[in-house]
């Protein structure tokens, strides 16, 4: 009888976990510079639910960003700062799926030219290889056979060569099952830890990073923005969710937190990725 009860309890627990997992989706992507084809690090990507900005994520050194714990539905991704032409794209999130998207942003003052790469005083390795055909889906770039020998070929100075990179189609997005994602970000972060993350130089250091928006300052706009932060094992803020909003101050609050380095949360003395609610206060002194 005890065995039967245990099986029933375990079955109920597993069903509950599976059911809970099916309620949320994710977004994962990369940001590229349209001018040079390189990924863009440390760029804030904003997530809107209707007209309301709810979350943000900052690209890492490889240009990657992600959003987790998203209710199914349609969202808007926006990039509207840091010297790039404003970008906006609608994207749908499905339960238990990760929506992947590559974003190509155009730098301000850039000219619309085909991507080319001037090569100066360097060696280009030319391989004797067989090109594999591109699948009909067009999702994968050209692949090269690996069993080949390389021969160096000198390239003359100032010679331009075409860069054979896949075209980044930002008009569409592709949905992948969660099982195809190697790192399940949502379940790597702890809601409760023995030692909470704290700014390396104390909470006053975070407040030093706050830049008061001029329009809000002129209107005497004050208050506290509350942000839910996903902080990794290295103390880097990866994702922010606006829990209590003051629309004119939200972006400035997120900027301040992203620009603050944290001591990561700990369990049994070991650094872990964790979630923390952070209040960012805006006060105008007399």
Residue pairs with C-beta under 8 A, 6 or more apart in sequence:
21 96
21 178
22 95
22 96
23 71
23 72
23 95
24 68
24 69
24 70
24 71
24 72
24 95
24 96
24 186
25 70
25 71
25 72
25 93
25 94
25 95
25 96
25 97
25 98
25 99
26 66
26 67
26 68
26 70
26 93
26 97
26 98
26 99
26 178
26 181
26 185
26 186
27 47
27 66
27 67
27 70
27 75
27 77
27 91
27 93
27 98
27 99
27 100
27 101
28 64
28 65
28 66
28 67
28 98
28 99
28 100
28 101
28 181
29 45
29 64
29 65
29 66
29 77
29 100
29 101
29 102
29 103
30 39
30 59
30 62
30 63
30 64
30 65
30 102
30 103
31 39
31 40
31 43
31 45
31 59
31 63
31 65
31 79
31 102
31 103
31 104
31 105
32 38
32 39
32 40
32 63
32 102
32 103
32 104
32 105
32 168
33 39
33 40
33 104
33 105
33 107
34 104
34 105
34 106
34 107
34 110
34 168
35 106
35 107
35 110
35 115
36 115
37 115
37 163
37 165
38 63
39 59
39 62
39 63
39 64
40 59
40 63
40 84
40 105
41 59
41 60
41 61
41 62
41 63
42 58
42 59
42 61
43 58
43 59
43 63
43 79
43 82
43 84
43 105
44 56
44 57
44 58
44 79
44 81
44 82
44 254
44 255
44 258
45 56
45 57
45 58
45 59
45 65
45 77
45 78
45 79
45 103
46 53
46 55
46 56
46 77
46 78
46 79
46 80
46 251
47 53
47 54
47 55
47 56
47 57
47 67
47 75
47 76
47 77
47 78
48 54
48 75
48 76
48 77
48 78
49 73
49 75
52 245
53 78
53 242
53 245
53 247
53 250
53 251
54 241
54 242
55 67
55 239
55 240
55 241
55 242
56 239
56 240
56 254
56 258
57 65
57 66
57 67
57 238
57 239
57 240
58 65
58 237
58 238
58 258
59 65
60 238
66 185
66 238
66 239
67 239
68 185
68 186
68 230
68 239
69 186
70 93
71 93
72 93
72 94
72 95
73 92
73 93
74 90
74 91
74 92
74 93
75 90
75 91
75 92
75 93
76 88
76 89
76 90
76 91
77 87
77 88
77 89
77 90
77 91
77 101
77 103
78 86
78 87
78 88
79 86
79 87
79 103
79 105
80 86
80 87
80 88
83 107
83 108
84 105
84 106
84 107
84 108
85 105
85 106
85 107
85 108
87 103
87 105
87 170
89 101
89 103
89 170
89 173
91 99
91 101
91 173
92 99
92 173
92 175
93 99
94 175
96 177
96 178
97 175
97 176
97 177
97 178
98 175
98 176
98 177
98 178
98 180
98 181
99 173
99 174
99 175
99 176
100 173
100 174
100 175
100 176
101 170
101 173
101 174
102 168
102 169
102 170
103 168
103 170
104 168
104 170
114 162
115 163
115 165
116 160
116 161
116 162
116 163
117 160
117 161
117 163
118 158
118 159
118 160
119 155
119 159
119 160
119 161
120 157
120 158
121 157
122 155
123 152
123 153
123 154
123 155
124 152
124 153
124 155
124 161
125 150
125 151
125 152
125 153
126 150
126 151
126 152
126 153
127 144
127 148
127 149
127 150
127 151
128 148
128 149
128 151
129 144
129 145
129 148
130 144
130 145
131 142
131 143
131 144
132 142
132 143
132 144
132 145
134 140
134 141
134 142
139 174
141 165
141 166
142 164
142 166
155 161
178 184
185 230
188 273
189 230
189 273
189 274
189 275
190 265
190 267
190 272
190 273
190 274
190 275
191 274
191 275
193 265
193 266
193 267
193 272
193 274
194 265
194 266
194 267
194 268
195 265
195 266
195 267
196 265
196 274
196 276
197 229
197 231
197 235
197 262
197 263
197 264
197 265
197 274
197 276
198 262
198 263
199 205
199 206
199 260
199 261
199 262
199 263
200 235
200 261
200 262
200 263
205 260
206 256
206 257
206 260
206 278
206 280
207 256
207 280
207 281
209 255
209 256
209 257
209 259
209 260
210 252
210 253
210 256
210 280
210 282
211 252
211 255
211 256
212 252
212 282
212 284
213 221
213 248
213 249
213 251
213 252
215 221
215 248
216 248
216 249
216 252
216 282
217 284
219 248
220 284
221 246
221 248
221 249
221 282
222 282
222 283
222 284
223 246
223 249
223 281
223 282
224 244
224 246
224 279
224 280
224 281
224 282
225 242
225 244
225 245
225 246
225 249
225 250
225 253
225 279
225 280
225 282
226 242
226 243
226 244
226 277
226 278
226 279
226 280
227 240
227 241
227 242
227 243
227 253
227 254
227 257
227 277
227 278
227 279
227 280
228 240
228 241
228 243
228 275
228 276
228 277
228 278
229 237
229 239
229 240
229 241
229 257
229 275
229 276
229 277
229 278
230 237
230 238
230 239
230 240
230 273
230 275
231 237
231 238
231 262
231 264
231 265
231 273
231 274
231 275
231 276
232 238
232 264
232 273
233 264
233 271
233 272
233 273
234 264
234 271
235 261
235 262
235 263
235 264
235 271
236 261
236 262
237 257
237 258
237 260
237 262
240 254
240 257
240 258
242 250
242 254
243 277
246 282
249 280
249 282
252 282
253 280
253 282
256 280
257 278
257 280
264 271
264 272
264 273
264 274
265 271
265 272
265 273
265 274
265 276
266 272
